[in-house]
């Protein structure tokens, strides 16, 4: 009797756990159904493709946030960091365009990846070395990144050099067999992130740190390094999103 009761309890707990996992997808399905009821064109293939493309850069940033949250942290500065990295990239491309032509685009993209990664590492090092709460640190750097980009642009807009616009347009508006480049880039980043999170020692150390930091530390995990790298990954993902978002 006791064994049967335990088995039923385990099954019941398993069902509850699965329902909890499905909750976001159920909520998404409800939103889609409501959208179709309000406007039948909501479910049109062109509209769905447009929504997915416009959401690609958010998905890339969310992937970086997965690493940060898995480490037991959070990052409030990603929006301002995106604006800062984007501004640096555009300013660099505009500066390089007269001398390097369209080569200014990949050069600006590389710079964006470097700057984004450094911004993430900056957050991570302050949190781990300075031993300050992530909420306080990233709230502060959010203001710093926002202030820097506002200062560099004199509070105005920052357009891309005209000679680069047509060459850069395909990064956002181009496609392969009907699949937009931002969606393909998102898929590649997701696959790389999944591999790093589930198939590497770092991924296991990351999840153990987020689950119980003291147990991870006693198990020989360098918690500071694991968390710092997670914030670096977040910064890198913000930079990739900026490259997709600029056009």
C-alpha positions as CSV (number, residue, x, y, z in Angstrom):
1,X,0.0,0.0,0.0
2,X,2.8,2.3,0.9
3,X,4.7,1.6,-2.3
4,X,1.6,2.2,-4.4
5,X,0.9,5.5,-2.6
6,X,4.6,6.6,-3.2
7,X,4.4,5.7,-6.8
8,X,1.2,7.6,-7.3
9,X,2.7,10.6,-5.5
10,X,5.7,10.4,-7.8
11,X,3.6,10.3,-10.9
12,X,1.5,13.2,-9.6
13,X,4.6,15.3,-8.9
14,X,5.9,14.4,-12.4
15,X,2.7,15.6,-14.0
16,X,2.8,18.9,-12.1
17,X,6.4,19.4,-13.1
18,X,5.6,18.9,-16.7
19,X,2.7,21.3,-16.6
20,X,4.9,23.9,-15.1
21,X,7.3,23.5,-18.0
22,X,4.5,23.8,-20.5
23,X,3.0,26.9,-19.0
24,X,4.9,29.4,-21.2
25,X,4.0,27.5,-24.3
26,X,0.3,27.3,-23.3
27,X,0.3,31.1,-22.6
28,X,1.9,31.7,-26.1
29,X,-0.8,29.5,-27.7
30,X,-3.6,31.5,-25.9
31,X,-2.1,34.8,-27.2
32,X,-1.9,33.4,-30.7
33,X,-5.5,32.2,-30.6
34,X,-6.7,35.6,-29.3
35,X,-4.6,37.4,-32.1
36,X,-6.3,35.2,-34.8
37,X,-9.8,35.9,-33.3
38,X,-9.1,39.7,-33.4
39,X,-7.5,39.7,-36.9
40,X,-7.3,36.6,-39.1
41,X,-4.2,38.0,-40.8
42,X,-2.4,37.6,-37.5
43,X,-1.6,33.9,-38.5
44,X,-0.6,34.8,-42.1
45,X,2.9,33.3,-42.9
46,X,4.2,36.8,-43.8
47,X,3.2,38.2,-40.5
48,X,4.6,35.3,-38.5
49,X,7.9,35.6,-40.4
50,X,7.9,39.3,-39.7
51,X,7.3,38.8,-36.0
52,X,10.0,36.1,-35.7
53,X,12.5,38.2,-37.6
54,X,11.9,41.3,-35.4
55,X,12.1,39.1,-32.3
56,X,15.4,37.5,-33.3
57,X,17.7,40.0,-31.6
58,X,15.6,39.7,-28.4
59,X,16.0,35.9,-28.6
60,X,19.8,36.2,-28.9
61,X,20.0,38.5,-25.8
62,X,17.7,36.0,-24.0
63,X,20.1,33.2,-24.7
64,X,22.9,35.2,-23.0
65,X,20.6,35.9,-20.1
66,X,20.1,32.1,-19.8
67,X,23.8,31.7,-18.9
68,X,23.7,34.6,-16.4
69,X,20.5,33.4,-14.7
70,X,21.8,29.8,-14.6
71,X,24.8,31.1,-12.7
72,X,22.5,32.6,-10.1
73,X,22.8,36.2,-11.3
74,X,20.9,38.7,-13.4
75,X,21.7,41.6,-15.7
76,X,19.6,44.7,-15.9
77,X,22.0,46.5,-18.2
78,X,21.4,44.6,-21.5
79,X,19.2,47.2,-23.1
80,X,21.6,50.1,-22.5
81,X,24.5,47.8,-23.3
82,X,22.9,47.0,-26.7
83,X,22.5,50.7,-27.4
84,X,26.1,51.4,-26.4
85,X,27.5,48.5,-28.5
86,X,25.4,49.5,-31.5
87,X,26.5,53.1,-31.2
88,X,30.2,52.1,-31.1
89,X,29.7,49.9,-34.1
90,X,28.0,52.5,-36.2
91,X,30.5,55.2,-35.3
92,X,33.4,52.8,-36.2
93,X,31.9,51.9,-39.5
94,X,31.2,55.5,-40.4
95,X,34.8,56.4,-39.5
96,X,36.3,53.5,-41.6
97,X,34.0,53.7,-44.6
98,X,35.9,56.4,-46.5
99,X,39.1,54.4,-46.4
100,X,37.9,50.8,-46.4
101,X,34.6,50.9,-48.2
102,X,32.3,48.0,-47.4
103,X,35.1,46.3,-45.5
104,X,34.1,48.7,-42.7
105,X,31.0,46.5,-42.0
106,X,32.9,43.3,-40.9
107,X,35.5,45.4,-39.1
108,X,32.7,47.2,-37.2
109,X,31.1,43.8,-36.5
110,X,34.3,42.4,-35.0
111,X,34.7,45.6,-32.9
112,X,31.1,45.2,-31.7
113,X,31.8,41.6,-30.6
114,X,34.9,42.7,-28.7
115,X,33.2,45.7,-27.0
116,X,30.1,43.6,-26.1
117,X,32.2,40.9,-24.6
118,X,34.3,43.4,-22.6
119,X,31.1,45.1,-21.3
120,X,29.8,41.7,-20.1
121,X,33.2,40.9,-18.5
122,X,33.2,44.3,-16.9
123,X,29.9,43.5,-15.2
124,X,31.1,40.0,-14.2
125,X,34.3,41.2,-12.7
126,X,32.7,43.9,-10.6
127,X,30.2,41.3,-9.3
128,X,32.7,38.6,-8.6
129,X,35.9,40.4,-7.6
130,X,34.1,43.4,-6.0
131,X,31.6,41.0,-4.3
132,X,28.7,43.4,-5.0
133,X,25.1,42.2,-5.7
134,X,24.3,41.7,-9.4
135,X,21.2,43.9,-9.1
136,X,23.2,46.9,-7.8
137,X,26.1,46.4,-10.3
138,X,24.0,46.0,-13.4
139,X,21.6,48.8,-12.4
140,X,24.7,51.1,-12.1
141,X,26.2,50.0,-15.4
142,X,22.8,50.4,-17.1
143,X,23.1,54.1,-16.3
144,X,26.8,54.2,-17.3
145,X,26.2,52.6,-20.8
146,X,23.1,54.9,-21.3
147,X,25.0,58.0,-20.3
148,X,28.0,57.1,-22.5
149,X,26.0,56.5,-25.7
150,X,24.0,59.7,-25.0
151,X,27.2,61.7,-24.6
152,X,28.8,60.2,-27.8
153,X,25.7,61.0,-29.9
154,X,25.0,64.4,-28.3
155,X,21.6,63.1,-27.5
156,X,20.6,62.6,-31.1
157,X,20.3,59.9,-33.7
158,X,23.3,58.0,-35.2
159,X,22.7,57.0,-38.9
160,X,24.9,54.6,-40.9
161,X,27.0,56.1,-43.6
162,X,25.1,56.1,-46.9
163,X,27.7,54.2,-48.7
164,X,27.2,51.2,-46.3
165,X,23.4,51.1,-46.2
166,X,22.7,48.9,-49.2
167,X,25.6,46.6,-48.5
168,X,24.4,46.1,-44.9
169,X,20.7,45.7,-45.6
170,X,20.9,41.9,-46.4
171,X,22.0,41.2,-42.9
172,X,18.5,42.0,-41.7
173,X,16.3,41.9,-44.9
174,X,18.1,39.1,-46.8
175,X,17.2,35.4,-46.6
176,X,18.2,31.9,-47.6
177,X,15.5,29.7,-49.0
178,X,13.0,32.1,-47.5
179,X,14.4,32.1,-44.0
180,X,15.7,35.5,-42.9
181,X,19.3,35.9,-41.9
182,X,18.4,37.0,-38.3
183,X,16.5,33.8,-37.8
184,X,19.3,31.7,-39.1
185,X,21.8,33.6,-36.9
186,X,19.5,33.0,-33.9
187,X,19.4,29.3,-34.7
188,X,23.2,29.1,-34.9
189,X,23.6,31.0,-31.6
190,X,21.0,28.8,-29.9
191,X,22.7,25.6,-31.0
192,X,26.1,26.8,-29.8
193,X,24.6,27.9,-26.5
194,X,22.9,24.6,-26.0
195,X,26.1,22.7,-26.7
196,X,28.0,24.9,-24.3
197,X,25.4,24.6,-21.6
198,X,24.6,20.9,-21.9
199,X,27.6,19.2,-23.4
200,X,30.6,20.8,-21.7
201,X,32.2,20.9,-18.3
202,X,31.6,24.6,-18.1
203,X,27.9,24.1,-18.6
204,X,27.8,21.6,-15.7
205,X,29.8,23.9,-13.5
206,X,27.5,26.8,-14.4
207,X,24.3,25.0,-13.5
208,X,25.8,23.7,-10.2
209,X,26.9,27.2,-9.3
210,X,23.4,28.5,-9.9
211,X,21.8,25.6,-8.0
212,X,23.9,25.8,-4.8
213,X,26.9,28.0,-4.8
214,X,28.4,26.6,-1.6
215,X,28.2,23.0,-2.8
216,X,29.7,24.0,-6.1
217,X,32.6,25.8,-4.3
218,X,33.3,22.8,-2.0
219,X,33.2,20.6,-5.1
220,X,36.2,22.5,-6.5
221,X,34.3,24.8,-8.9
222,X,35.8,28.3,-9.4
223,X,32.6,30.1,-8.8
224,X,34.0,33.6,-9.6
225,X,35.4,32.5,-13.0
226,X,32.2,30.6,-13.9
227,X,30.1,33.6,-13.2
228,X,32.4,36.1,-14.9
229,X,32.4,34.0,-18.1
230,X,28.6,33.8,-18.0
231,X,28.5,37.6,-18.0
232,X,31.0,37.6,-20.9
233,X,28.7,35.3,-22.8
234,X,25.8,37.7,-22.1
235,X,27.9,40.6,-23.5
236,X,28.9,38.6,-26.6
237,X,25.2,37.8,-27.3
238,X,24.3,41.4,-26.9
239,X,26.9,42.2,-29.6
240,X,25.5,39.6,-32.0
241,X,22.1,41.1,-31.5
242,X,23.5,44.5,-32.2
243,X,24.9,43.3,-35.5
244,X,21.5,42.0,-36.5
245,X,19.7,45.1,-35.3
246,X,21.8,47.8,-36.9
247,X,20.3,47.6,-40.4
